[in-house]
Every structure is written in C-alpha cells, then in structure tokens.
Amino acid sequence: MAPVRTTGLILLLLASGPTRAENPALGAVLGWSATVTAAPVRVLPALVTVCSGLAPGGTFPANTRNTFTAARDANVQFYGYYLLKPWNPAVRVARLVWRDPSGTVFSEYSHDITPRETALADGPAGNILLAQAIGLRTVVTQNGQVRVPDAPGLYTVEAFLDGVPISESVFYLQGSGTRPATPLAPGSDPAGPVRSGAPARPVGRVAAMPR
C-alpha cells in the first residue's frame, strides 16, 4: 500500500451554530458582523492512496501502488475518501497540490465540493471523494497540471479542505525516459485510468460510496 501521511483530526469552520441574536454576548466578544458562526467538524481520512487508475464504475482504486514509470504508466491517480463529522451539507472548497522531488508544484486544482450524507453507527456523517489524475506522458491541463513530471524521485500529493491540509500521499517516479508532452487531440481522453477506461476526474467531483 502506498505510504500516506495524514493530519488526524482537523477542526474546520462551517456555516452553522448559534447566531448573534441567540448569543449577543458571545457575538460581541467575537466581533460577529453576520448571523453565521462556526461548528467543529472532524475530517477523517478513510482511504487515501495513489494508483494507476480507477476500477470500473469510477468509485474505487483499481490497485494501490507507490512506484510509477512513464514507459509503463500513462497516469498517476490520486484517490482520497474522507468522512466529515458531524454531518453538515455546507459546500466546501477542495484543493490538490502535486509536488516534484524539489518541492516545486507542477499541478494544482481547486473546486467547490458538496459533502454527501452517510449513515454510520454513531450517527450521520458527510463524505467526500477526491479523485484526480495527472499525466506522465501528456499534460492534463483541465486538472491544473502545467508540465509532465520527469525527474526521478519522491513526489507528494497534498489534499486541502477549506485551506486546511487533510492528508499527504507519496509516490516514486523511476527512470528518466519520460516522453515529452504532446498536445491533446480534440475530444480525446486526457487521463483515462489505465485499467478502467473511465475519464480522469477533477477534484470537485463527488461520488457517493456504497453503503
């Protein structure tokens, strides 16, 4: 399984909770200028990995790998499934940042994302799925990629939700024979997972997980 470093439990701010009218003293202390305050939410990484593509249906990874070569792999696919507790349907902003061994960002993408409700034993929770691919042979511009990575070494994929880091996954790129980027033909599949044939997903797309 690909090594993954997660940040554990993160407190995030959501548009819910007591209003200024409900608690004027607290509102005065905090300097509220509107009727929206914060509610604590835990972000729990349920499954975070990198793979060569998604399984048929686009819901699960086709495999789990942490070593890639341009000769064998057309893409590196990030897959991150997270639970948000307690349940809150507020729209969030997700962002994925890909860095090469020197720490330089070569792909970055952010998008609004709406949690979906999941019934757990201890009560309802939100879930979000971040699934995004970058190309090892061609540049996937719609996913924020600006160049094809070609330096061998350790790469990172860091996920953020509302500006807060929620996980960081790593993978290795081997070899130096990466093919140069080529323009994409109109209507072509820019980063279809190797095994599934499904198109790459931007960060903002949410998928509901089977219960």
Buried (B, 14 or more C-beta within 10 A) or exposed (E): EBEBEBBEEBEBBBBBBBBBEEBEEEBEEEEBEEEBBBBEBBBBBEBBBBBBBBBEEBBBBBBEBBEBBBEEBBBBBBBBBBBBBBBBEBEBBBBBBBBBBEEEEBBBBBBEBEBBEBEEEEEEBBBBBBBBBBBBBBBBBEBBBEEBBBEBEEBBBBBBBBEBBBBBBBBBBEEEEBEEBEEBEEEEEBBBBBBBEBBBBBBBBBBEBEE
